[in-house]
């Protein structure tokens, strides 16, 4: 596109793919962001707050230096929690530790209308596990990894309730309780050796 001149045109343009987040009045909502997933929950948190929801936000990062958008998310949250793996800031541990405390000792779980999580796959899988018995609607946003732009790459595929879906087109948000997490982990490792090779090339 950078080589185009004034008056040139593109043959075709597609995007954005996928479905928009459903914003409505759920009541009490817990939003969980891990790592770069924090950036993804920010606009959703703002929109849900504007829709009149009570917002509880849980942020997690490996260390304090990697924690982002704390001030911005705190401004649109009614309750706010932070965790770091190394204990350098907030509660030492994981976002699921705080989530479990809220579900076990906070308001009745029936008060929560939605739990929304974005972050590393292990984090989202643990969130799904923590909320499965409570029957709280839990939505996660999955990465859309596109290699060849034809849908043949495989790592964007995910099985939802026994049906194969594409994160890029059918998602990126899915019911966390319906995801085949073990399969998702395997598919996201398809190109792991190639990714390491590219990283080594960029370092050399």
Contact map, one row per residue, 1 for C-alpha under 8 A:
111100000000000000000000000000000000000000000000000000000000000000000000000000000000000000000000000000000000000000000000000000000000000000000000000000000000000000000000000000000000000000000000000000000000
111100000000000000000000000000000000000000000000000000000000000000000000000000000000000000000000000000000000000000000000000000000000000000000000000000000000000000000000000000000000000000000000000000000000
111110000000000000000000000000000000000000000000000000000000000000000000000000000000000000000000000000000000000000000000000000000000000000000000000000000000000000000000000000000000000000000000000000000000
111111011000000000000000000000000000000000000000000000000000000000000000000000000000000000000000000000000000000000000000000000000000000000000000000000000000000000000000000000000000000000000000000000000000
001111110000000000000000000000000000000000000000000000000000000000000000000000000000000000000000000000000000000000000000000000000000000000000000000000000000000000000000000000000000000000000000000000000000
000111110000000000000000000000000000000000000000000000000000000000000000000000000000000000000000000000000000000000000000000000000000000000000000000000000000000000000000000000000000000000000000000000000000
000011111000000000000000000000000000000000000000000000000000000000000000000000000000000000000000000000000000000000000000000000000000000000000000000000000000000000000000000000000000000000000000000000000000
000111111100000000000000000000000000000000000000000000000000000000000000000000000000000000000000000000000000000000000000000000000000000000000000000000000000000000000000000000000000000000000000000000000000
000100111110000000000000000000000000000000000000000000000000000000000000000000000000000000000000000000000000000000000000000000000000000000000000000000000000000000000000000000000000000000000000000000000000
000000011111100000000000000000000000000000000000000000000000000000000000000000000000000000000000000000000000000000000000000000000000000000000000000000000000000000000000000000000000000000000000000000000000
000000001111100000000000000000000000000000000000000000000000000000000000000000000000000000000000000000000000000000000000000000000000000000000000000000000000000000000000000000000000000000000000000000000000
000000000111110000000000000000000000000000000000000000000000000000000000000000000000000000000000000000000000000000000000000000000000000000000000000000000000000000000000000000000000000000000000000000000000
000000000111111000000000000000000000000000000000000000000000000000000000000000000000000000000000000000000000000000000000000000000000000000000000000000000000000000000000000000000000000000000000000000000000
000000000001111110000000000000000000000000000000000000000000000000000000000000000000000000000000000000000000000000000000000000000000000000000000000000000000000000000000000000000000000000000000000000000000
000000000000111110000000000000000000000000000000000000000000000000000000000000000000000000000000000000000000000000000000000000000000000000000000000000000000000000000000000000000000000000000000000000000000
000000000000011111000000000000000000000000000000000000000000000000000000000000000000000000000000000000000000000000000000000000000000000000000000000000000000000000000000000000000000000000000000000000000000
000000000000011111100000000000000000000000000000000000000000000000000000000000000000000000000000000000000000000000000000000000000000000000000000000000000000000000000001100000000000000000000000000000000000
000000000000000111110000000000000000000000000000000000000000000000000000000000000000000000000000000000000000000000000000000000000000000000000000000000000000000000000011111100000000000000000000000000000000
000000000000000011111000000000000000000000000000000000000000000000000000000000000000000000000000000000000000000000000000000000000000000000000000000000000000000000000000111110000000000000000000000000000000
000000000000000001111100000000000000000000000000000000000000000000000000000000000000000000000000000000000000000000000000000000000000000000000000000000000000000000000000000000000000000000000000000000000000
000000000000000000111110000000000000000000010000000000000000000000000000000000000000000000000000000000000000000000000000000000000000000000000000000000000000000000000000000010000000000000000000000000000000
000000000000000000011111000000000000000000000000000000000000000000000000000000000000000000000000000000000000000000000000000000000000000000000000000000000000000000000000000000000000000000000000000000000000
000000000000000000001111100000000000000000010011001000000000000000000000000000000000000000000000000000000000000000000000000000000000000000000000000000000000000000000000000000000000000000000000000000000000
000000000000000000000111110000000000000000000001001000000000000000000000000000000000000000000000000000000000000000000000000000000000000000000000000000000000000000000000000000000000000000000000000000000000
000000000000000000000011111000000000000000000001001110000000000000000000000000000000000000000000000000000000000000000000000000000000000000000000000000000000000000000000000000000000000000000000000000000000
000000000000000000000001111110000000000000000000000010000000000000000000000000000000000000000000000000000000000111000000000000000000000000000000000000000000000000000000000000000000000000000000000000000000
000000000000000000000000111110000000000000000000000111000000000000000000000000000000000000000000000000000000001110000000000000000000000000000000000000000000000000000000000000000000000000000000000000000000
000000000000000000000000011111000000000000000000000011110000000000000000000000000000000000000000000000000000001111000000000000000000000000000000000000000000000000000000000000000000000000000000000000000000
000000000000000000000000011111100000000000000000000011110000000000000000000000000000000000000000000000000000000111110000000000000000000000000000000000000000000000000000000000000000000000000000000000000000
000000000000000000000000000111110000000000000000000000111100000000000000000000000000000000000000000000000000000101110000000000000000000000000000000000000000000000000000000000000000000000000000000000000000
000000000000000000000000000011111000000010001000000000111100000000000000000000000000000000000000000000000000000000111000000000000000000000000000000000000000000000000000000000000000000000000000000000000000
000000000000000000000000000001111100010010000000000000001111000000000000000000000000000000000010000000000000000000111100000000000000000000000000000000000000000000000000000000000000000000000000000000000000
000000000000000000000000000000111111111110000000000000001111000000000000000000000000000000000000000000000000000000001110000000000000000000000000000000000000000000000000000000000000000000000000000000000000
000000000000000000000000000000011111110000000000000000000011100000000000000000000000000000000010000000000000000000000111001000000000000000000000000000000000000000000000000000000000000000000000000000000000
000000000000000000000000000000001111110000000000000000000001110001110000000000000000000000000000000000000000000000000011000000000000000000000000000000000000000000000000000000000000000000000000000000000000
000000000000000000000000000000001111111100000000000000000000000000010000000000000000000000000000000000000000000000000010000000000000000000000000000000000000000000000000000000000000000000000000000000000000
000000000000000000000000000000001111111110000000000000000000000000000000000000000000000000000000000000000000000000000111000000000000000000000000000000000000000000000000000000000000000000000000000000000000
000000000000000000000000000000011111111111000000000000000010000000011000000000000000000000000000000000000000000000000110000000000000000000000000000000000000000000000000000000000000000000000000000000000000
000000000000000000000000000000001001111111100000000000000000000000011000000000000000000000000000000000000000000000000000000000000000000000000000000000000000000000000000000000000000000000000000000000000000
000000000000000000000000000000001001111111110000000000000000000000000000000000000000000000000000000000000000000000000100000000000000000000000000000000000000000000000000000000000000000000000000000000000000
000000000000000000000000000000111000111111111000000000000000000000000000000000000000000000000000000000000000000000001100000000000000000000000000000000000000000000000000000000000000000000000000000000000000
000000000000000000000000000000000000011111111100000000000000000000001001100000000000000000000000000000000000000000000000000000000000000000000000000000000000000000000000000000000000000000000000000000000000
000000000000000000000000000000000000001111111110000000000000000000000000000000000000000000000000000000000000000000000000000000000000000000000000000000000000000000000000000000000000000000000000000000000000
000000000000000000001010000000000000000111111111000000000000000000000000000000000000000000000000000000000000000000000000000000000000000000000000000000000000000000000000000000000000000000000000000000000000
000000000000000000000000000000100000000011111111100000100000000000000000100110000000000000000000000000000000000000000000000000000000000000000000000000000000000000000000000000000000000000000000000000000000
000000000000000000000000000000000000000001111111110000000000000000000000100100000000000000000000000000000000000000000000000000000000000000000000000000000000000000000000000000000000000000000000000000000000
000000000000000000000010000000000000000000111111111000000000000000000000000000000000000000000000000000000000000000000000000000000000000000000000000000000000000000000000000000000000000000000000000000000000
000000000000000000000011100000000000000000011111111110100000000000000000000000000000000000000000000000000000000000000000000000000000000000000000000000000000000000000000000000000000000000000000000000000000
000000000000000000000000000000000000000000001111111111100000000000000000000110000000000000000000000000000000000000000000000000000000000000000000000000000000000000000000000000000000000000000000000000000000
000000000000000000000000000000000000000000000111111110000000000000000000000000000000000000000000000000000000000000000000000000000000000000000000000000000000000000000000000000000000000000000000000000000000
000000000000000000000011100000000000000000000011111110000000000000000000000000000000000000000000000000000000000000000000000000000000000000000000000000000000000000000000000000000000000000000000000000000000
000000000000000000000000101000000000000000000001111111000000000000000000000000000000000000000000000000000000000000000000000000000000000000000000000000000000000000000000000000000000000000000000000000000000
000000000000000000000000111110000000000000000001111111100000000000000000000000000000000000000000000000000000000000000000000000000000000000000000000000000000000000000000000000000000000000000000000000000000
000000000000000000000000001110000000000000000000100111110000000000000000000011000000000000000000000000000000000000000000000000000000000000000000000000000000000000000000000000000000000000000000000000000000
000000000000000000000000000111100000000000001001100011111000000000000000000111100000000000000000000000000000000000000000000000000000000000000000000000000000000000000000000000000000000000000000000000000000
000000000000000000000000000111100000000000000000000001111100000000000000000011111000000000000000000000000000000000000000000000000000000000000000000000000000000000000000000000000000000000000000000000000000
000000000000000000000000000001111000000000000000000000111110000000000000110010111000000000000000000000000000000000000000000000000000000000000000000000000000000000000000000000000000000000000000000000000000
000000000000000000000000000001111000000000000000000000011111000000000000000000011110000000000010011000000000000000000000000000000000000000000000000000000000000000000000000000000000000000000000000000000000
000000000000000000000000000000011100010000000000000000001111100000100100000000001110000000000010000000000000000000000000000000000000000000000000000000000000000000000000000000000000000000000000000000000000
000000000000000000000000000000011110000000000000000000000111110000100000000000000111100000000110000000000000000000000000000000000000000000000000000000000000000000000000000000000000000000000000000000000000
000000000000000000000000000000000110000000000000000000000011111101100000000000000011100000000000000000000000000000000000000000000000000000000000000000000000000000000000000000000000000000000000000000000000
000000000000000000000000000000000010000000000000000000000001111101000000000000000001110000000000000000000000000000000000000000000000000000000000000000000000000000000000000000000000000000000000000000000000
000000000000000000000000000000000000000000000000000000000000111111100000000000000001111110000000000000000000000000000000000000000000000000000000000000000000000000000000000000000000000000000000000000000000
000000000000000000000000000000000000000000000000000000000000111111100000000000000001000110000000000000000000000000000000000000000000000000000000000000000000000000000000000000000000000000000000000000000000
000000000000000000000000000000000000000000000000000000000000001111100000000000000000000000000000000000000000000000000000000000000000000000000000000000000000000000000000000000000000000000000000000000000000
000000000000000000000000000000000010000000000000000000000000111111110000000000000000000000000000000000000000000000000000000000000000000000000000000000000000000000000000000000000000000000000000000000000000
000000000000000000000000000000000010000000000000000000000011101111111100000000000000000000000000000000000000000000000000000000000000000000000000000000000000000000000000000000000000000000000000000000000000
000000000000000000000000000000000011011000000000000000000000000001111100000000000000000000000000000000000000000000000000000000000000000000000000000000000000000000000000000000000000000000000000000000000000
000000000000000000000000000000000000011001000000000000000000000000111111100000000000000000000000000000000000000000000000000000000000000000000000000000000000000000000000000000000000000000000000000000000000
000000000000000000000000000000000000000000000000000000000010000000111111110000000000000000000000000000000000000000000000000000000000000000000000000000000000000000000000000000000000000000000000000000000000
000000000000000000000000000000000000000000000000000000000000000000001111111000000000000000000000000000000000000000000000000000000000000000000000000000000000000000000000000000000000000000000000000000000000
000000000000000000000000000000000000000001000000000000000000000000001111111100000000000000000000000000000000000000000000000000000000000000000000000000000000000000000000000000000000000000000000000000000000
000000000000000000000000000000000000000001001100000000001000000000001111111110000000000000000000000000000000000000000000000000000000000000000000000000000000000000000000000000000000000000000000000000000000
000000000000000000000000000000000000000000000000000000001000000000000111111111110000000000000000000000000000000000000000000000000000000000000000000000000000000000000000000000000000000000000000000000000000
000000000000000000000000000000000000000000000000000000000000000000000011111110000000000000000000000000000000000000000000000000000000000000000000000000000000000000000000000000000000000000000000000000000000
000000000000000000000000000000000000000000001100100000100000000000000001111111000000000000000000000000000000000000000000000000000000000000000000000000000000000000000000000000000000000000000000000000000000
000000000000000000000000000000000000000000001000100001111000000000000000111111110000000000000000000000000000000000000000000000000000000000000000000000000000000000000000000000000000000000000000000000000000
000000000000000000000000000000000000000000000000000001110000000000000000010111110000000000000000000000000000000000000000000000000000000000000000000000000000000000000000000000000000000000000000000000000000
000000000000000000000000000000000000000000000000000000111000000000000000010011111000000000000000000000000000000000000000000000000000000000000000000000000000000000000000000000000000000000000000000000000000
000000000000000000000000000000000000000000000000000000011100000000000000010011111100000000000000000000000000000000000000000000000000000000000000000000000000000000000000000000000000000000000000000000000000
000000000000000000000000000000000000000000000000000000011110000000000000000000111110000001100000010000000000000000000000000000000000000000000000000000000000000000000000000000000000000000000000000000000000
000000000000000000000000000000000000000000000000000000000111000000000000000000011111000011100010000000000000000000000000000000000000000000000000000000000000000000000000000000000000000000000000000000000000
000000000000000000000000000000000000000000000000000000000111100000000000000000001111101011111110000000000000000000000000000000000000000000000000000000000000000000000000000000000000000000000000000000000000
000000000000000000000000000000000000000000000000000000000001111100000000000000000111111111111100000000000000000000000000000000000000000000000000000000000000000000000000000000000000000000000000000000000000
000000000000000000000000000000000000000000000000000000000001111000000000000000000011111100011100000000000000000000000000000000000000000000000000000000000000000000000000000000000000000000000000000000000000
000000000000000000000000000000000000000000000000000000000000011000000000000000000001111100011000000000000000000000000000000000000000000000000000000000000000000000000000000000000000000000000000000000000000
000000000000000000000000000000000000000000000000000000000000001000000000000000000011111111111000000000000000000000000000000000000000000000000000000000000000000000000000000000000000000000000000000000000000
000000000000000000000000000000000000000000000000000000000000001100000000000000000001111111010000000000000000000000000000000000000000000000000000000000000000000000000000000000000000000000000000000000000000
000000000000000000000000000000000000000000000000000000000000001100000000000000000111001111110000000000000000000000000000000000000000000000000000000000000000000000000000000000000000000000000000000000000000
000000000000000000000000000000000000000000000000000000000000000000000000000000001111001111110000000000000000000000000000000000000000000000000000000000000000000000000000000000000000000000000000000000000000
000000000000000000000000000000000000000000000000000000000000000000000000000000001111001011111000000000000000000000000000000000000000000000000000000000000000000000000000000000000000000000000000000000000000
000000000000000000000000000000000000000000000000000000000000000000000000000000000011111111111100000000000000000000000000000000000000000000000000000000000000000000000000000000000000000000000000000000000000
000000000000000000000000000000000000000000000000000000000000000000000000000000000011111000111110100000000000000000000000000000000000000000000000000000000000000000000000000000000000000000000000000000000000
000000000000000000000000000000000000000000000000000000000001000000000000000000000011100000011111110000000000000000000000000000000000000000000000000000000000000000000000000000000000000000000000000000000000
000000000000000000000000000000010100000000000000000000000111000000000000000000000110000000001111111000000000000000000000001000000000000000000000000000000000000000000000000000000000000000000000000000000000
000000000000000000000000000000000000000000000000000000000000000000000000000000000000000000000111111100000000000000000000001001100100000000000000000000000000000000000000000000000000000000000000000000000000
000000000000000000000000000000000000000000000000000000000000000000000000000000000000000000001111111110000000000000000000000000000000000000000000000000000000000000000000000000000000000000000000000000000000
000000000000000000000000000000000000000000000000000000000100000000000000000000001000000000000111111111000000000000000000000000000000000000000000000000000000000000000000000000000000000000000000000000000000
000000000000000000000000000000000000000000000000000000000100000000000000000000000000000000000011111111100000000000000000000000100100000000000000000000000000000000000000000000000000000000000000000000000000
000000000000000000000000000000000000000000000000000000000000000000000000000000000000000000000001111111110000000000000000000000000100000000000000000000000000000000000000000000000000000000000000000000000000
000000000000000000000000000000000000000000000000000000000000000000000000000000000000000000000000111111111100000000000000000000000000000000000000000000000000000000000000000000000000000000000000000000000000
000000000000000000000000000000000000000000000000000000000000000000000000000000000000000000000000011111111110000000000000000000000000000000000000000000000000000000000000000000000000000000000000000000000000
000000000000000000000000000000000000000000000000000000000000000000000000000000000000000000000000001111111111100000000000000000000000000000000000000000000000000000000000000000000000000000000000000000000000
000000000000000000000000000000000000000000000000000000000000000000000000000000000000000000000000000111111100000000000000000000000000000000000000000000000000000000000000000000000000000000000000000000000000
000000000000000000000000000000000000000000000000000000000000000000000000000000000000000000000000000011111110000000000000000000000000000000000000000000000000000000000000000000000000000000000000000000000000
000000000000000000000000000000000000000000000000000000000000000000000000000000000000000000000000000011111111100000000000000000000000000000000000000000000000000000000000000000000000000000000000000000000000
000000000000000000000000000000000000000000000000000000000000000000000000000000000000000000000000000001101111101000000000000000000000000000000000000000000000000000000000000000000000000000000000000000000000
000000000000000000000000000000000000000000000000000000000000000000000000000000000000000000000000000000100111111100000000000000000000000000000000000000000000000000000000000000000000000000000000000000000000
000000000000000000000000000000000000000000000000000000000000000000000000000000000000000000000000000000100111111100000000000000000000010100000000000000000000000000000000000000000000000000000000000000000000
000000000000000000000000000000000000000000000000000000000000000000000000000000000000000000000000000000000001111110000000000000000000000100000000000000000000000000000000000000000000000000000000000000000000
000000000000000000000000001100000000000000000000000000000000000000000000000000000000000000000000000000000011111110000000000000000000000000000000000000000000000000000000000000000000000000000000000000000000
000000000000000000000000011111000000000000000000000000000000000000000000000000000000000000000000000000000001111111100000000000000000000100000000000000000000000000000000000000000000000000000000000000000000
000000000000000000000000011110000000000000000000000000000000000000000000000000000000000000000000000000000000011111100000000000000000000110000000000000000000000000000000000000000000000000000000000000000000
000000000000000000000000010111000000000000000000000000000000000000000000000000000000000000000000000000000000000111110000000000000000000111100000000000000000000000000000000000000000000000000000000000000000
000000000000000000000000000011110000000000000000000000000000000000000000000000000000000000000000000000000000000111111000000000000000000111100000000000000000000000000000000000000000000000000000000000000000
000000000000000000000000000011110000000000000000000000000000000000000000000000000000000000000000000000000000000001111100000000000000000001110000000000000000000000000000000000000000000000000000000000000000
000000000000000000000000000000111000000010000000000000000000000000000000000000000000000000000000000000000000000000111110000100100000000001111000000000000000000000000000000000000000000000000000000000000000
000000000000000000000000000000011100110110000000000000000000000000000000000000000000000000000000000000000000000000011111000100000000000000011100000000000000000000000000000000000000000000000000000000000000
000000000000000000000000000000001111110000000000000000000000000000000000000000000000000000000000000000000000000000001111101100000000000000000000000000000000000000000000000000000000000000000000000000000000
000000000000000000000000000000000110100000000000000000000000000000000000000000000000000000000000000000000000000000000111111100000000000000000000000000000000000000000000000000000000000000000000000000000000
000000000000000000000000000000000000000000000000000000000000000000000000000000000000000000000000000000000000000000000011111110000000000000000000000000000000000000000000000000000000000010000000000000000000
000000000000000000000000000000000000000000000000000000000000000000000000000000000000000000000000000000000000000000000001111111000000000000000000000000000000000000000000000000000000000000000000000000000000
000000000000000000000000000000000100000000000000000000000000000000000000000000000000000000000011000000000000000000000011111111100000000000000000000000000000000000000000000000000000000000000000000000000000
000000000000000000000000000000000000000000000000000000000000000000000000000000000000000000000000000000000000000000001111111111110000000000010000000000000000000000000000000000010000000000000000000000000000
000000000000000000000000000000000000000000000000000000000000000000000000000000000000000000000000000000000000000000000000111111111000000000000000000000000000000000000000000000010000100000000000000000000000
000000000000000000000000000000000000000000000000000000000000000000000000000000000000000000000001000000000000000000000000011111111100000000000000000000000000000000000000000000000000000000000000000000000000
000000000000000000000000000000000000000000000000000000000000000000000000000000000000000000000001001000000000000000001000001111111110000000000000000000000000000000000000000000000000000000000000000000000000
000000000000000000000000000000000000000000000000000000000000000000000000000000000000000000000000000000000000000000000000000111111111000001000000000000000000000000000000000000011000000000000000000000000000
000000000000000000000000000000000000000000000000000000000000000000000000000000000000000000000000000000000000000000000000000011111111100000000000000000000000000000000000000000001000000000000000000000000000
000000000000000000000000000000000000000000000000000000000000000000000000000000000000000000000001001100000000000000000000000001111111110000000000000000000000000000000000000000000000000000000000000000000000
000000000000000000000000000000000000000000000000000000000000000000000000000000000000000000000000000000000000000000000000000000111111111101000000000000000000000000000000000000000000000000000000000000000000
000000000000000000000000000000000000000000000000000000000000000000000000000000000000000000000000000000000000000000000000000000011111111100000000000000000000000000000000000000001000000000000000000000000000
000000000000000000000000000000000000000000000000000000000000000000000000000000000000000000000000000000000000000000000000000000001111111000000000000000000000000000000000000000000000000000000000000000000000
000000000000000000000000000000000000000000000000000000000000000000000000000000000000000000000000000000000000100000000000000000000111111100000000000000000000000000000000000000000000000000000000000000000000
000000000000000000000000000000000000000000000000000000000000000000000000000000000000000000000000000000000000000000000000000000000011111110000000000000000000000000000000000000000000000000000000000000000000
000000000000000000000000000000000000000000000000000000000000000000000000000000000000000000000000000000000000110111100000000000000011011111000000000000000000000000000000000000000000000000000000000000000000
000000000000000000000000000000000000000000000000000000000000000000000000000000000000000000000000000000000000000011100000000000000000001111100000000000000000000000000000000000100000000000000000000000000000
000000000000000000000000000000000000000000000000000000000000000000000000000000000000000000000000000000000000000001111000000000010010000111110000000000000000000000000000000000111000000000000000000000000000
000000000000000000000000000000000000000000000000000000000000000000000000000000000000000000000000000000000000000001111000000000000000000011111000000000000000000000000000000011110000000000000000000000000000
000000000000000000000000000000000000000000000000000000000000000000000000000000000000000000000000000000000000000000011100000100000000000001111100000000000000000000000000000011110000000000000000000000000000
000000000000000000000000000000000000000000000000000000000000000000000000000000000000000000000000000000000000000000001100000000000000000000111110000000000000000000000000001111000000000000000000000000000000
000000000000000000000000000000000000000000000000000000000000000000000000000000000000000000000000000000000000000000000100000000000000000000011111000000000000000000000010001111000000000000000000000000000000
000000000000000000000000000000000000000000000000000000000000000000000000000000000000000000000000000000000000000000000000000000000000000000001111100000000001000000000011000100000000000000000000000000000000
000000000000000000000000000000000000000000000000000000000000000000000000000000000000000000000000000000000000000000000000000000000000000000000111110000000001000000000011000100000000000000000000000000000000
000000000000000000000000000000000000000000000000000000000000000000000000000000000000000000000000000000000000000000000000000000000000000000000011111000000011000000000001000000000000000000000000000000000000
000000000000000000000000000000000000000000000000000000000000000000000000000000000000000000000000000000000000000000000000000000000000000000000001111110101011000000000001000000000000000000000000000000000000
000000000000000000000000000000000000000000000000000000000000000000000000000000000000000000000000000000000000000000000000000000000000000000000000111110001000000000000000000000000000000000000000000000000000
000000000000000000000000000000000000000000000000000000000000000000000000000000000000000000000000000000000000000000000000000000000000000000000000011111111000000000000000000000000000000000000000000000000000
000000000000000000000000000000000000000000000000000000000000000000000000000000000000000000000000000000000000000000000000000000000000000000000000011111111000000000000000000000000000000000000000000000000000
000000000000000000000000000000000000000000000000000000000000000000000000000000000000000000000000000000000000000000000000000000000000000000000000000111111000000000000000000000000000000000000000000000000000
000000000000000000000000000000000000000000000000000000000000000000000000000000000000000000000000000000000000000000000000000000000000000000000000010111111101000000000100000000000000000000000000000000000000
000000000000000000000000000000000000000000000000000000000000000000000000000000000000000000000000000000000000000000000000000000000000000000000000000111111100000000000000000000000000000000000000000000000000
000000000000000000000000000000000000000000000000000000000000000000000000000000000000000000000000000000000000000000000000000000000000000000000000011111111111000000000000000000000000000000000000000000000000
000000000000000000000000000000000000000000000000000000000000000000000000000000000000000000000000000000000000000000000000000000000000000000000000000000111111100000000000000000000000000000100000000000000000
000000000000000000000000000000000000000000000000000000000000000000000000000000000000000000000000000000000000000000000000000000000000000000000000110000001111110000000000000000000000000100111100000000000000
000000000000000000000000000000000000000000000000000000000000000000000000000000000000000000000000000000000000000000000000000000000000000000000011110000101111110000000111000000000000000000110000000000000000
000000000000000000000000000000000000000000000000000000000000000000000000000000000000000000000000000000000000000000000000000000000000000000000000000000000111111000011110000000000000000100100000000000000000
000000000000000000000000000000000000000000000000000000000000000000000000000000000000000000000000000000000000000000000000000000000000000000000000000000000011111100011110000000000011001100000000000000000000
000000000000000000000000000000000000000000000000000000000000000000000000000000000000000000000000000000000000000000000000000000000000000000000000000000000000111111111000000000000011001100000000000000000000
000000000000000000000000000000000000000000000000000000000000000000000000000000000000000000000000000000000000000000000000000000000000000000000000000000000000011111111000000001100111000000000000000000000000
000000000000000000000000000000000000000000000000000000000000000000000000000000000000000000000000000000000000000000000000000000000000000000000000000000000000001111100000000000000111000000000000000000000000
000000000000000000000000000000000000000000000000000000000000000000000000000000000000000000000000000000000000000000000000000000000000000000000000000000000000001111110000000000000001000000000000000000000000
000000000000000000000000000000000000000000000000000000000000000000000000000000000000000000000000000000000000000000000000000000000000000000000000000000000000001111111000000000000000000000000000000000000000
000000000000000000000000000000000000000000000000000000000000000000000000000000000000000000000000000000000000000000000000000000000000000000000000000000000000111101111100000000000000000000000000000000000000
000000000000000000000000000000000000000000000000000000000000000000000000000000000000000000000000000000000000000000000000000000000000000000000000000000000000111100111110011000000000000000000000000000000000
000000000000000000000000000000000000000000000000000000000000000000000000000000000000000000000000000000000000000000000000000000000000000000000000000000100001110000011111111000000000000000000000000000000000
000000000000000001000000000000000000000000000000000000000000000000000000000000000000000000000000000000000000000000000000000000000000000000000111000000000001110000001111111110000000000000000000000000000000
000000000000000011000000000000000000000000000000000000000000000000000000000000000000000000000000000000000000000000000000000000000000000000000011110000000001000000000111111100000000000000000000000000000000
000000000000000011100000000000000000000000000000000000000000000000000000000000000000000000000000000000000000000000000000000000000000000000000000000000000000000000000111111100000000000000000000000000000000
000000000000000001100000000000000000000000000000000000000000000000000000000000000000000000000000000000000000000000000000000000000000000000000000000000000000000000001111111100000000000000000000000000000000
000000000000000001100000000000000000000000000000000000000000000000000000000000000000000000000000000000000000000000000000000000000000000000001100000000000000000000001111111111000000000000000000000000000000
000000000000000001100000000000000000000000000000000000000000000000000000000000000000000000000000000000000000000000000000000000000000000000001111000000000000000000000011111111000000000000000000000000000000
000000000000000000101000000000000000000000000000000000000000000000000000000000000000000000000000000000000000000000000000000000000000000000111100000000000000000000000010001111100000000000000000000000000000
000000000000000000000000000000000000000000000000000000000000000000000000000000000000000000000000000000000000000000000000000000000000000000111100000000000000000100000000001111110110000000000000000000000000
000000000000000000000000000000000000000000000000000000000000000000000000000000000000000000000000000000000000000000000000000000000000000011110000000000000000000100000000000011111110000000000000000000000000
000000000000000000000000000000000000000000000000000000000000000000000000000000000000000000000000000000000000000000000000000110010000000001110000000000000000000000000000000001111110000000000000000000000000
000000000000000000000000000000000000000000000000000000000000000000000000000000000000000000000000000000000000000000000000000000011001000001000000000000000000000000000000000000111110000000000000000000000000
000000000000000000000000000000000000000000000000000000000000000000000000000000000000000000000000000000000000000000000000000000000000000000000000000000000000000110000000000001111111000000000000000000000000
000000000000000000000000000000000000000000000000000000000000000000000000000000000000000000000000000000000000000000000000000000000000000000000000000000000000011110000000000001111111100000000000000000000000
000000000000000000000000000000000000000000000000000000000000000000000000000000000000000000000000000000000000000000000000000000000000000000000000000000000000011111000000000000000111111100000000000000000000
000000000000000000000000000000000000000000000000000000000000000000000000000000000000000000000000000000000000000000000000000010000000000000000000000000000000000000000000000000000011111110000000000000000000
000000000000000000000000000000000000000000000000000000000000000000000000000000000000000000000000000000000000000000000000000000000000000000000000000000000000000000000000000000000001111111000000000000000000
000000000000000000000000000000000000000000000000000000000000000000000000000000000000000000000000000000000000000000000000000000000000000000000000000000000000011000000000000000000001111111100000000000000000
000000000000000000000000000000000000000000000000000000000000000000000000000000000000000000000000000000000000000000000000000000000000000000000000000000000010111000000000000000000001111111110000000000000000
000000000000000000000000000000000000000000000000000000000000000000000000000000000000000000000000000000000000000000000000100000000000000000000000000000000000000000000000000000000000111111111000000000000000
000000000000000000000000000000000000000000000000000000000000000000000000000000000000000000000000000000000000000000000000000000000000000000000000000000000000000000000000000000000000011111111100000000000000
000000000000000000000000000000000000000000000000000000000000000000000000000000000000000000000000000000000000000000000000000000000000000000000000000000000111100000000000000000000000001111111100000000000000
000000000000000000000000000000000000000000000000000000000000000000000000000000000000000000000000000000000000000000000000000000000000000000000000000000000011000000000000000000000000000111111111000000000000
000000000000000000000000000000000000000000000000000000000000000000000000000000000000000000000000000000000000000000000000000000000000000000000000000000000010000000000000000000000000000011111111000000000000
000000000000000000000000000000000000000000000000000000000000000000000000000000000000000000000000000000000000000000000000000000000000000000000000000000000010000000000000000000000000000001111111100000000000
000000000000000000000000000000000000000000000000000000000000000000000000000000000000000000000000000000000000000000000000000000000000000000000000000000000000000000000000000000000000000000011111111000000000
000000000000000000000000000000000000000000000000000000000000000000000000000000000000000000000000000000000000000000000000000000000000000000000000000000000000000000000000000000000000000000011111111100000000
000000000000000000000000000000000000000000000000000000000000000000000000000000000000000000000000000000000000000000000000000000000000000000000000000000000000000000000000000000000000000000000111111110000000
000000000000000000000000000000000000000000000000000000000000000000000000000000000000000000000000000000000000000000000000000000000000000000000000000000000000000000000000000000000000000000000011111111000000
000000000000000000000000000000000000000000000000000000000000000000000000000000000000000000000000000000000000000000000000000000000000000000000000000000000000000000000000000000000000000000000011111111100000
000000000000000000000000000000000000000000000000000000000000000000000000000000000000000000000000000000000000000000000000000000000000000000000000000000000000000000000000000000000000000000000001111111110000
000000000000000000000000000000000000000000000000000000000000000000000000000000000000000000000000000000000000000000000000000000000000000000000000000000000000000000000000000000000000000000000000111111111000
000000000000000000000000000000000000000000000000000000000000000000000000000000000000000000000000000000000000000000000000000000000000000000000000000000000000000000000000000000000000000000000000011111111100
000000000000000000000000000000000000000000000000000000000000000000000000000000000000000000000000000000000000000000000000000000000000000000000000000000000000000000000000000000000000000000000000001111111110
000000000000000000000000000000000000000000000000000000000000000000000000000000000000000000000000000000000000000000000000000000000000000000000000000000000000000000000000000000000000000000000000000111111111
000000000000000000000000000000000000000000000000000000000000000000000000000000000000000000000000000000000000000000000000000000000000000000000000000000000000000000000000000000000000000000000000000011111111
000000000000000000000000000000000000000000000000000000000000000000000000000000000000000000000000000000000000000000000000000000000000000000000000000000000000000000000000000000000000000000000000000001111111
000000000000000000000000000000000000000000000000000000000000000000000000000000000000000000000000000000000000000000000000000000000000000000000000000000000000000000000000000000000000000000000000000000111111
000000000000000000000000000000000000000000000000000000000000000000000000000000000000000000000000000000000000000000000000000000000000000000000000000000000000000000000000000000000000000000000000000000011111
